[in-house]
Amino acid sequence: IKQNKIININSLILALYIYRLPIFCFMPILKSNPLNAYIYLLLLLIFSLINNSFRIGSKFIFAILTIMILMNVNLIFTNYARYVFIEYVVLVIYLSVPLHVFTSSIVDVRNMVLLLFDFASFFTILLPVNYFFLTRGYLSYLEIGNICHIIILSATVKYTLNNKFTTQIAIVTLSSFVVGLILGSRGTVFASVSLLALVFLSKIIAFLKNSRYSHLHKSLVSMFAFIALYWFVNKLSDIASLLAKTLDILGINSRNIFLLSGLFSKGVLYLSGREFIYAKIYDYLKDSILFPRGLGVVRIMTDGRYYHAHNIFLQMLLVFGLPLSVLFLFIFIKRLFVLKRLHIFEFKVSCLFIVSFLTRGVTGSYFIADTIFLVVFCFLFFKVNIKSSSSHNLNLVSLKI
């Protein structure tokens, strides 16, 4: 009983960690001071320490010491120490919570997914408040987009739990997608569409592999799906224009729909000023793509205008250099497929988390403070024991490469 309680609280800590942004955005008093986010994370870390009997595993110590060593190396070879130090402090604070949970005790990913969906259902009810907060300046379009995307991510991982598309999942997903599409950002809409497309594709593949259906049945369904997708893609311009006109009649100002309408109808891609940083990084990488520059370099390159590259692949090349980036990706993918052999459900959840981060990271998200990325990173690299998804007892499986 005590073991189950510890596992359940660990799942709750991870859910509260992933939902930090929605919790803060619906509590303007907390959001008003940036330091409150770090206090919140430190409180979660203390909560994890208490729940796990103040156990600190060797992998936790190893990870923190490694970061400290990398920070000192970064400081030695750069002349912008203040920027480097700040970014490493942010990384340690954000990383510590999932790192401690995953290295100190057992984590039931299934229970975490159920809690995430409970949170998603609750914040779906609060979605109408988004418009009020946006018009009053309490929230930005990017924050609303991220809230809706986290809810959709929670709904998709819940769907993978039982492979059942329930009415509640449909309402949560559709509501969040509509609000995110109208009030959110293009990057988070793209990320949400990618998650839904991945789930849809997995469903089609499972259907084609199902021996209960005839080849004719499979061919007809596949053809219908292809025709529907083809029609939808070709009608994107008309759909965006219709949405823009409808919202204009209703008196709703949607930056997202306006920009998407311009993209689909006129081919105009507005990068929100990112072309400046992309050009700077491209010119820099042409001559030094092989060598790592560590954290903080973007602030110097852009005279403090940006603190990260707004593209995960450019950011990796800047921070790690090409050889280390390739090595990191190789190890990451290898661990992911080790997980696939052991736990198919946890593998699916990890894939959805990774797709979420990569699609958002193409235009914005920074890995040192992205809770979704840091959870899946700690899970793949530092998890000791995983509660088996194929059993409801406490059979433990060690992940070792």
N, C-alpha and C positions, 0 to 999 in steps of 0.2 A: 504493500500500500504506500509506504514512504517512497519507494523507488518510482512508482507511478506518479506520485505528487511532484517529485523533482522533474520528471520528464515533462509533465504537463506545464509546469511553470517555465521550464526552458523554452517550450513551444510558444508560450505567451510572451516571453521576453523577445523572441525573434519577431513575432507578429507586431509587437509594439515598436520594435526597431524599424521594421519595414514601413510601418504606417506613421513614422515620425512626421513627415510632411503634412499629410491630411490632418493629423491631430493638431499640429501647430497652426495650420491655415484656418481652422475653424475656431481657434482661440486667439484672436488678435492681440490679446495682452501678452501671451507668450511670444508671438511672432514679432512683436515690436522691438525686442532686444535680441540681436544675433547671438549673444552669449548664452541665451536660454537654451538654444539647440545643443550646445556642448554640455550644459548642466544636465539636460535631459538624458543625454547619452551616458554621462558619468553616473547618473542615478541608476540607469539600466545596468551598467557594469557592476555597481554595488549590489543591486538586486540579484544579479547572476552569481556574484561571490557568496552572498548569504545563502542563496538557494542551493548552491553546490558545496556548502560547508567550507567556504574559503579555499577550496582546492584550486591550485594553479599548476597546470600540467607543464611538463618539460617542453612540449611543442609551443605552448603559449610563450614561455620564456625565450625559446629559440627564435620565434618570429619577431618578438619585440627587440631582442638584441641584434638580430639581423637588420632591422629597420634603423636602429641606432648607428650601426656600423656604416650602412649605406648613407645615412645622413651626414656623418662625419667625413666620409669620402667626398660626398657632394659639396660639402662646405670647403674642403681643402682645395678643390679644383675650380671653384667659382669665386667671383667677387661680388655676389649679391646674396650674402649670407642671410639677411633678414627674410627675404622671400623664401629661400630654401627652408629655413627653420620653421616658418609659419606653416608651410605646406606639409612638412613632416609631422608637425604637431597635430594638424587636422587629420592626417592619415591615421596616426596612432589612436586618436580619440574615436574616430569612426570605425576603425578595424577592431578595436579592443572588445566590443560587445559580442559580435558573432564569433570572434576568435576564442574568447573565453568559454562561451556556451559550447562550442563544438569540440574544444580540447579538454573540457572538464568532466563531461558526463555524457549520458545517452541522449540522443535527440530523436524524437519520433516525427519524421517529416509528414506523415499522414495527419497527425494531430495538428501540426503547424498549419497545414493547408486548410483544415476545417476552421481554425481560428481566423486565418486570413479571410476566408469567405464570410465569416460572421462579421468581421470588421467591414468588409466590402458592402454587405447588406445594410449595415448601420449607416455608412457614409453615403450610400445611394439615396437614402431617405433625406439626407442633408443637402443633396445636390442643388435644389432650388436656391439655397442660401448663397451658392457660388455667384449667381448673377448680382445679388444685392452687394456682396463683398467686392465684386469686380467694379461695379459702378461707383462704389464709395472709395475705391482705391486701396482696399485692404488686401486684395489679391491681384496678381498679375495673370495674364493669359497663359504664361508658361506654367505657373503653379496650378492653375485649374486643369490644364492638360495633363500634368503629372499625376494629380489626384485621380482623374478619370482613368488614366492608364494603369495605375496601381490597382484600382478596383477591377478593371478588365483582366489584368494579370491574375488576380485572386480568383476570378470567376473561371478562367481557363484552366488553372491548376486544379480547381475543385472539380471541373468536368473530367479531368484525367483520372480522378480518384475512382469514379465508378463508371465512367464512359456513359453517363446519362445526362441528357440535356434537359434539365428540369425547368419548370415555369419560373422558379426563383432565379436560376442562372440566366435565363433569357431576359427577364426584367432588369436584373442588375447590369448585364452586358449592354443591352440596348439603351438603357437610360444613360449610362456612363458614356457610351459612344456618341450619342446625340449631343449631350452637353459638351463633351470634349471637342467634337467637330465644330460646334458653333462658337464656343467660348474659349477653347484651348489653343494649342499651338500645332503647327503642321508636323513637327517632329514627333510629338506624342501620338497624333492621329496615325502617322505612318507606322509607328511602333505597335499601336493597337491593332491596326489592320494586319500587320505581319503576324502577330500572335494568333489572330482569328484565322488567317490563311493557313498557318501551320497546323492548327487544330483541324481545320476543314480538310487539308491535304492528308493528314494522318487518318482521318475518317474514311476518305476515298480509298487510300491504300489498304486499310483493314477490310473494307468492303470487297475490293478486288481479290484479296487473298482468301476470302470466305468461300469455302467449297460448297456451301448450301445454295449458292446462286448459280444459275446457268451462265454460259459465256454470252448468250444473247442478252440476258438481263444486265450483266456487267457492262456490255458494250453500249446499250441504250442509256444507262445511267451516266456513263463516262461521257458519251456524246452530248447528252443534255447539259451536264456540268460545264463542258467546254464551251458550248454555244452560249450558255448563260453568262459565263465569265467574259467571253468575247464581246457580247452585247453590252455588258456593264462597262468594260474598259472603253469601248467606242462611244458610250453615252456619258462619260464622265464630265465632259465639257457642258453638255446640256443639263445634266443633273446639278452641277455646281452653279450654273447661271440661274436655274429655277430656284435653287435654295437662296441665292443672293437676293433675287427679286422678292421672294416670299418674306424673308427676314426684313427687307427694306420696308415692305408694306406694314409689317408688324411693329416697325420702329426699333428693331434690334440691330445694333451695330456689331457685326462679326468680322473682325480682322482676318480670322482664319479662312472663312468662306470667300472673302474678297480676294485674298492672295491665291487661294486654290482655284478660284474662277479665272483669274488672270493666267495662272500656270496652264490650266487645261485648255482654255480657249485661245490664248495668244502666245503660249509658250514662254511667258515671262516668269523667270525664277528669281524671286527676291531673296537675297541671302542675309538680310538684316545686318549688313556691315561685315559679314564674315569674309567677304572677298578680300578685305584688307589683310586679315590675319593669315588666310590661306596663301596669299601671294608671298607674304613675308616668310612663312614656313617653307614653302616650296623653294624659294631662292636660297634659303639656308641649307636645306637638305640636299640640294644639288651638289654641294661640295663636301658635306660631312654626314652623309647618311649612315655611315658605318659606326660612328662613335656616339656613345651615350652622353647626354648632357644633364641628366637628372631632372629633379623637380625645380620649378621656379623660373626656368629659362624663358617661358612665354611672356612673363611679366616684363622681362628685360627687352625682349625682341619687340614688344608693342608699347614700350614706355609706360607700363602699368595699365594700359587700356583693357587688356584681357589677362586672365590668370590661367587659362588653359586653351588648348588649340581648337576647341569646338569640333573636333573630329578624333575619334578614338585611335584610328590608325596613324594619323599624323602625330598624335600625342605619344603613342608608343615608340614611334621612330625617333622622336625628339628625346624622350626620357631614357630609352634603353638602347637606341641604335638598332640597325637592321639585324645583326647577328643575334643579339640577346632577345629581340622581339620574336624572331623565328623560333629560338629555343623555348621561350616562354609559351608560345602557341602550341608547339609540339608537345610539351609536358602537359599543358592544359587539356588538349584533345585526348592524349593518352589516358589521363586520369578519368576523363569523361567516359571513355569506352570501357575502362575497367569497371566503372560504376554500372554501365549497361549490362555487363555480364552478371553482376551480382544482384542488382535491384532495378528492375525495369521501371517501376513507378517513380523512384527517386531520380532516375535518369531522365524521364520525361519532364519532371518538374525542373530539373537543372537546365534542360534544353530551353524550356520556356523562359526561365530567368535570363539565360544567356542571350536569347533572341531579343528580349526586352532591352537589355543593356546595349547590345550592339546596334540595334536600330535607333535607339535614342542617342547613342554615342556617336553616330555618324555626323550629327549636327550640334550636339550640345553636351551631353552628360560627361562629367569628369570622374574618373574611376576612384580617386582618393576619397570621395564623399558620396558615392553612389551606393545606397544601402542594398539594393538588389544585387549588384555585382559583388559586393563584399560578402554577402551571405553565401552566394554560390561559390565564390573563390575559397572562403574558409571551409565550406562543406567539402569541396573536392580535394583541397590540399592538406587539411588539418583534422579531418574527421577521424576519430578513433573507432567508435562503435556506432552502428546504425541499427535501429530496431527494424527487424525484417518486415517488409510490406506484405509478405505472403503469409505472415503468421501474426496472431494477436497475442501471443505470449511474449516473454522477454528473452527470446532467442537472440543472441547478439552475434553480429558478423563484423569481423575486422576488415578494414580496407587497407591493404598494404600492397605496394608495388615493389 
